[in-house]
Amino acid sequence: MHSISWPLGSKSQAPSLHEREYFVMVAIPHDLHAHPRNFVVPRIHVAAAAWIEHMNWLTHPDAFPGKRNAPVERSRVLLSTFAGYEDRWDLLDVDQSAAPVMLPSTFRDLALTERVGLPPDHEWRDGLPEW
């Protein structure tokens, strides 16, 4: 069984054009009678998650040298990364800069490292929020 993930390339990782940019990630279950799962995620959170998840995978100390070489444009983000955003339709009522960050706490730690960091033009490079 493989984990559910979404491909989030360079367009998904671009800086926001305005404060009300959100993604709705949908996980469609194999059981067609079950309801889809929805994850409402601000663009700045999507961009950070895509970069952090990919760069951590790419540069992880346990990775065999030379085996991981996919560019960040080919990043994939696991459903578990966005678990805190499930059914958070209420977030659409606020500017994304005011939305709580519900990414895994380890992602904040990784964003602060030189090995992983954040995308070059990401809004959080000026100040990483608490989460």
Secondary structure, DSSP 8 states (H G I E B T S, - for coil): ----EEE--TTTTS--SSTT-EEEEEE--SSTTS--EEEEEEHHHHHHHHHHHHHHHHH-TTS-TTT----GGG-EEEGGGGGGGBT-GGGGGS-GGGS---S-HHHHHHHTSTTT---TT-GGGG-----
